[in-house]
């Protein structure tokens, strides 16, 4: 009987929709100089490869545009012109189901301030107005817009909206020097360096915090004034921050925004009983975030009592999982 129940539970979990199916567009901008052309190409190749190899995103769901029109990478879709970017956006929109995730990442040079901000591409540049229009075309999806270009900061207050993670490499459009943040953000996703909570996953918040920390280290080690200050907004308030914690206010959505399409079944390696435990753990994590988002409107004693109980339940469930997996 137990085996039958376990088999039925496994079948139901396996048949359930993925928690988040992800579509990604990577755009490598105009380099201008050979060293930048090569750097942007390498970052695009490294990132697109990691999305497939580390996060299990199918090649068909990854589109990489760049200056290298001769690339044989299976995820390369051609030159990064404005028209090509818009074509890829429309293709993602056509195949993107409600509730899925869309991630758009720009690598390169930027210029301009506020409503004049733009990203340098071969031919006509992409403007902040273009990006806003494209983002508004996904009203039923979870969105992440990651602008790793120089002078990217002024994109944030225009693009930020509820249900979106917006990350920029700089604080304003006046921070125009070469961005080091981009290489560390890509490294956070392509190498095992940013998984702070050791859950074998890297969230956008973890990637952001790692890249921000390593960028600061570069300037500190060189005893130079830091000329770029990365920012994040994920609650639509447009009150961006350089140090989101994910424990309240900015960073809560990014903390739960993972690029891999992970379910309880995949987390458990196909084990039906373990999948049930992971499913319960995921739900408790959602409850924690929900409680924290309502902290300001909840009486202090009730908030603390409710949060304490859920955290205790989450700790117990995590202990159950560790024991079931034979971990200390």
Protein Blocks (a to p, Z undefined) as FASTA:
>chain_A
ZZmmmmmmmmmmmmpccfbdcddddddddekpaklmmmmmmmmmmmmmmmmmmnopafkl
pccddfblmbcbfkbgbjcdfklmmmmmmmmmmmmcghiacddddedddedehjlgccdd
ehjaddfklmmmmmmmmmmbccddddfbghklmmmmmmgcghiacddfbfblklmbccfk
lmmmmmmmmpcfklmnonopacfklmmmmmmmmmmmmmmmnopacfbdcdddfehnopac
fbdghlgcjhklmmmmcfbdcdfklmnnopaklmmmmmmmmmmmmmmmmmmmmmmmgcfk
lmmmmmmmmmmmmmmmmmmmmmmnopZZ
